[in-house]
Amino acid sequence: MQGITERKKRYVAVTTRVDEDGTIHPTSLLWWNGKTYAFDEVSKPRRQSAKRVGGDGLCYTVRIGKVITNLYYEAPRWFVEEKVYEED
């Protein structure tokens, strides 16, 4: 595996908790390979564009172990900016 060659929009299934006031709290995501990743930490949402892959919505910064990434809610779907690596 070499460096990152590009990023692409990857839609993911996200498990959430919704408070009585309607506040959404993402708790985990289901990756395309069937593996579920629980979030260790989630920031407060902010409106932000995903400039690398296109799209706009609520952006949460999430931490899974030592990995930190942005998770976007572009109603009604969730996505991340997936890293695509060049092959050896």
C-alpha positions in Angstrom: 0.0 0.0 0.0 1.4 3.4 -1.0 -0.1 6.9 -0.6 -3.7 8.1 -0.9 -4.5 8.6 -4.6 -8.0 10.0 -4.2 -11.1 10.1 -1.9 -14.6 9.0 -2.8 -18.0 9.5 -1.2 -18.9 6.3 0.6 -22.4 6.0 1.9 -22.6 4.1 5.2 -25.3 2.8 7.5 -25.1 4.6 10.9 -26.7 3.7 14.2 -28.0 6.8 16.0 -29.7 7.8 19.2 -32.2 10.6 19.0 -33.1 12.7 22.0 -36.7 13.8 22.8 -35.8 17.3 21.4 -34.7 15.7 18.1 -30.9 15.9 18.6 -29.2 13.2 16.6 -26.2 11.3 18.2 -24.4 8.9 15.9 -23.0 5.9 17.9 -21.5 3.6 15.2 -21.3 2.9 11.5 -21.5 -0.3 9.4 -18.7 -0.4 6.8 -19.2 -1.9 3.3 -17.4 -5.1 4.4 -20.0 -5.8 7.2 -17.8 -4.7 10.1 -19.4 -2.3 12.7 -17.2 0.4 14.2 -18.4 2.0 17.4 -17.5 5.7 17.9 -15.2 6.4 20.9 -15.9 10.2 20.6 -18.2 12.4 18.6 -18.1 16.2 18.2 -21.1 18.5 18.1 -22.4 18.8 14.5 -21.7 21.7 12.3 -22.9 22.6 8.8 -20.0 21.9 6.4 -19.3 21.0 2.8 -17.4 17.9 1.8 -15.1 19.7 -0.7 -13.1 16.6 -1.7 -16.1 14.4 -2.7 -19.0 16.9 -3.0 -22.0 17.1 -0.8 -23.1 19.3 2.1 -24.8 18.6 5.4 -24.2 18.2 9.1 -20.6 17.1 9.8 -19.6 15.2 12.9 -15.9 14.6 13.7 -15.7 11.0 15.0 -12.9 9.0 16.6 -12.7 5.2 16.3 -9.6 4.2 18.3 -6.8 6.4 17.0 -8.5 7.2 13.7 -10.3 10.6 13.4 -12.5 11.3 10.4 -15.6 13.3 9.4 -19.0 11.8 9.2 -21.6 13.7 7.1 -25.4 13.6 7.4 -26.8 14.6 4.1 -30.5 13.8 4.8 -31.6 11.1 4.5 -28.1 9.4 4.1 -24.8 9.3 5.9 -21.4 9.3 4.2 -17.6 9.5 4.8 -14.7 10.6 2.5 -13.2 7.2 1.9 -9.4 7.1 1.2 -8.4 5.3 -1.9 -4.8 4.0 -1.9 -2.6 3.3 -4.9 -1.7 -0.3 -5.5 1.9 -1.6 -5.4 
